[in-house]
Amino acid sequence: MKEFFEVEVRQASLFLAQNASGTVRVVLGTDVRADSIWITTELPALISNKNVTKIITIDPMTLKEIIIHTK
């Protein structure tokens, strides 16, 4: 069941990232796993999406914003 759920979440995340545009903001904690959907699916899709102009991470504890990618 967990594997099915992960596949569905990964597909939904990919769809959203591929259809995003403009500035994208993501709230990320400090402990992001290297195999997370953010690292393996969402971020690469956002970077390759020609309609995304900027990616900003937001720390949920401090609300500090960091620009991690611009085009």
N, CA, C and O of each residue as an XYZ file, in Angstrom:
284
protein
N       0.826     -1.200      0.000
C       0.000      0.000      0.000
C       0.866      1.259      0.000
O       0.578      2.210     -0.727
N       1.917      1.270      0.804
C       2.789      2.443      0.869
C       3.408      2.730     -0.494
O       3.485      3.887     -0.907
N       3.855      1.676     -1.203
C       4.479      1.878     -2.511
C       3.485      2.471     -3.501
O       3.843      3.348     -4.287
N       2.237      2.003     -3.470
C       1.208      2.543     -4.354
C       0.986      4.019     -4.056
O       0.934      4.846     -4.966
N       0.857      4.337     -2.795
C       0.639      5.724     -2.394
C       1.799      6.602     -2.839
O       1.586      7.709     -3.333
N       3.018      6.120     -2.668
C       4.193      6.908     -3.056
C       4.214      7.156     -4.557
O       4.563      8.250     -4.999
N       3.846      6.153     -5.341
C       3.799      6.317     -6.798
C       2.773      7.386     -7.171
O       3.048      8.246     -8.008
N       1.604      7.334     -6.558
C       0.557      8.314     -6.848
C       0.989      9.731     -6.460
O       0.759     10.679     -7.210
N       1.606      9.869     -5.303
C       2.072     11.183     -4.854
C       3.163     11.695     -5.784
O       3.175     12.874     -6.137
N       4.072     10.824     -6.180
C       5.153     11.223     -7.090
C       4.571     11.699     -8.427
O       5.016     12.711     -8.968
N       3.591     10.982     -8.955
C       2.968     11.368    -10.229
C       2.240     12.708    -10.105
O       2.328     13.552    -10.997
N       1.530     12.895     -9.012
C       0.824     14.162     -8.793
C       1.817     15.312     -8.645
O       1.602     16.395     -9.190
N       2.894     15.081     -7.917
C       3.921     16.109     -7.723
C       4.572     16.482     -9.043
O       4.813     17.659     -9.312
N       4.855     15.484     -9.867
C       5.453     15.727    -11.174
C       4.506     16.554    -12.043
O       4.933     17.509    -12.692
N       3.238     16.194    -12.056
C       2.247     16.935    -12.839
C       2.195     18.400    -12.413
O       2.205     19.299    -13.254
N       2.142     18.630    -11.112
C       2.078     20.008    -10.607
C       3.333     20.792    -10.977
O       3.237     21.946    -11.393
N       4.503     20.182    -10.831
C       5.760     20.865    -11.152
C       5.857     21.165    -12.642
O       6.341     22.229    -13.030
N       5.406     20.248    -13.471
C       5.463     20.455    -14.918
C       4.490     21.533    -15.386
O       4.671     22.108    -16.459
N       3.469     21.807    -14.596
C       2.454     22.788    -14.985
C       2.525     24.087    -14.191
O       1.651     24.944    -14.321
N       3.547     24.234    -13.382
C       3.745     25.463    -12.611
C       4.255     26.569    -13.536
O       4.737     26.304    -14.637
N       4.140     27.809    -13.067
C       4.690     28.927    -13.836
C       5.035     30.070    -12.893
O       4.524     30.161    -11.776
N       5.922     30.944    -13.379
C       6.323     32.103    -12.588
C       7.224     31.726    -11.434
O       8.067     30.837    -11.554
N       7.041     32.407    -10.310
C       7.825     32.144     -9.106
C       7.154     31.037     -8.306
O       5.959     31.099     -8.018
N       7.937     30.026     -7.953
C       7.438     28.900     -7.159
C       8.061     28.985     -5.781
O       9.274     29.144     -5.648
N       7.232     28.881     -4.756
C       7.719     28.870     -3.373
C       7.419     27.510     -2.772
O       6.340     26.951     -2.968
N       8.391     26.986     -2.034
C       8.219     25.698     -1.370
C       8.666     25.826      0.079
O       9.733     26.373      0.359
N       7.856     25.325      0.992
C       8.202     25.331      2.412
C       8.934     24.029      2.703
O       8.374     22.943      2.556
N      10.199     24.149      3.121
C      11.035     22.973      3.383
C      11.662     23.068      4.760
O      12.146     24.124      5.168
N      11.647     21.960      5.462
C      12.367     21.886      6.723
C      13.854     21.701      6.472
O      14.297     21.701      5.323
N      14.608     21.548      7.515
C      16.061     21.420      7.376
C      16.501     20.000      7.072
O      17.621     19.794      6.606
N      15.655     19.022      7.323
C      16.027     17.617      7.128
C      15.318     17.022      5.919
O      14.406     16.209      6.073
N      15.725     17.417      4.729
C      15.141     16.885      3.502
C      15.986     15.692      3.062
O      17.185     15.819      2.812
N      15.341     14.537      2.973
C      16.066     13.320      2.581
C      16.508     13.401      1.121
O      15.822     13.998      0.292
N      17.638     12.809      0.816
C      18.162     12.800     -0.550
C      17.235     12.050     -1.504
O      17.236     12.320     -2.705
N      16.448     11.114     -0.984
C      15.529     10.354     -1.831
C      14.091     10.881     -1.758
O      13.152     10.189     -2.153
N      13.926     12.094     -1.258
C      12.585     12.677     -1.129
C      11.997     12.992     -2.503
O      12.724     13.143     -3.485
N      10.691     13.085     -2.552
C      10.019     13.448     -3.801
C      10.433     14.851     -4.236
O      10.524     15.125     -5.432
N      10.682     15.726     -3.293
C      11.150     17.078     -3.626
C      12.465     17.015     -4.406
O      12.591     17.641     -5.458
N      13.435     16.268     -3.900
C      14.761     16.202     -4.527
C      14.743     15.401     -5.824
O      15.355     15.806     -6.812
N      14.050     14.277     -5.827
C      14.117     13.371     -6.979
C      13.129     13.691     -8.092
O      13.358     13.314     -9.241
N      12.041     14.376     -7.779
C      10.986     14.582     -8.775
C      10.633     16.055     -8.975
O      10.735     16.576    -10.085
N      10.222     16.717     -7.909
C       9.700     18.078     -8.045
C      10.755     19.087     -8.481
O      10.536     19.837     -9.433
N      11.888     19.116     -7.800
C      12.914     20.113     -8.127
C      13.428     19.961     -9.557
O      13.491     20.958    -10.276
N      13.800     18.751    -10.002
C      14.248     18.634    -11.395
C      13.173     19.059    -12.406
O      13.483     19.680    -13.423
N      11.916     18.722    -12.121
C      10.835     19.105    -13.036
C      10.641     20.619    -13.061
O      10.398     21.198    -14.120
N      10.747     21.255    -11.907
C      10.618     22.712    -11.856
C      11.759     23.390    -12.600
O      11.534     24.356    -13.330
N      12.979     22.897    -12.424
C      14.140     23.488    -13.094
C      14.019     23.355    -14.608
O      14.385     24.274    -15.340
N      13.512     22.226    -15.081
C      13.401     22.026    -16.530
C      12.140     22.661    -17.127
O      11.999     22.720    -18.348
N      11.240     23.128    -16.289
C      10.009     23.763    -16.755
C      10.326     25.189    -17.216
O      10.700     26.041    -16.410
N      10.172     25.435    -18.511
C      10.522     26.748    -19.071
C       9.625     27.880    -18.570
O       9.975     29.052    -18.706
N       8.480     27.541    -17.995
C       7.560     28.562    -17.490
C       7.833     28.980    -16.049
O       7.234     29.934    -15.553
N       8.731     28.273    -15.380
C       9.104     28.624    -14.004
C      10.297     29.566    -14.073
O      11.331     29.221    -14.645
N      10.160     30.748    -13.496
C      11.221     31.749    -13.573
C      12.089     31.817    -12.322
O      13.231     32.271    -12.375
N      11.541     31.363    -11.195
C      12.289     31.442     -9.944
C      11.750     30.382     -8.988
O      10.548     30.119     -8.949
N      12.664     29.769     -8.210
C      12.272     28.815     -7.171
C      12.818     29.336     -5.851
O      14.011     29.614     -5.723
N      11.932     29.464     -4.877
C      12.292     29.994     -3.562
C      11.909     28.975     -2.499
O      10.790     28.463     -2.496
N      12.845     28.681     -1.591
C      12.507     27.838     -0.447
C      12.211     28.737      0.747
O      12.775     29.822      0.886
N      11.312     28.260      1.605
C      10.941     28.987      2.816
C      11.153     28.065      4.007
O      10.616     26.958      4.045
N      11.931     28.519      4.974
C      12.147     27.762      6.207
C      10.900     27.922      7.078
O      10.528     29.051      7.398
N      10.241     26.822      7.473
C       9.001     26.940      8.242
C       9.195     27.495      9.648
O       8.242     28.001     10.240
N      10.383     27.414     10.185
C      10.630     27.913     11.540
C      10.922     29.411     11.553
O      10.441     30.137     12.423
N      11.713     29.865     10.581
C      12.135     31.269     10.567
C      11.410     32.113      9.518
O      11.438     33.342      9.571
N      10.764     31.442      8.571
C      10.114     32.072      7.416
C      11.114     32.754      6.482
O      10.729     33.550      5.626
N      12.386     32.442      6.652
C      13.424     32.990      5.778
C      13.271     32.390      4.382
O      13.090     31.182      4.227
N      13.346     33.251      3.373
C      13.245     32.819      1.985
C      14.627     32.817      1.347
O      15.417     33.740      1.543
N      14.908     31.762      0.576
C      16.175     31.648     -0.139
C      15.869     31.320     -1.597
O      15.175     30.346     -1.889
N      16.386     32.131     -2.498
C      16.236     31.854     -3.929
C      17.236     30.757     -4.278
O      18.442     30.926     -4.099
N      16.725     29.626     -4.780
C      17.626     28.518     -5.117
C      17.800     28.334     -6.618
O      18.682     27.599     -7.063
N      16.946     29.012     -7.405
C      17.071     28.878     -8.860
C      16.376     30.056     -9.534
O      15.278     30.453     -9.144
N      17.035     30.607    -10.553
C      16.418     31.639    -11.388
C      16.744     31.364    -12.841
O      17.735     30.705    -13.156
N      15.899     31.876    -13.724
C      16.136     31.752    -15.172
C      16.217     33.130    -15.765
O      16.412     33.272    -16.972
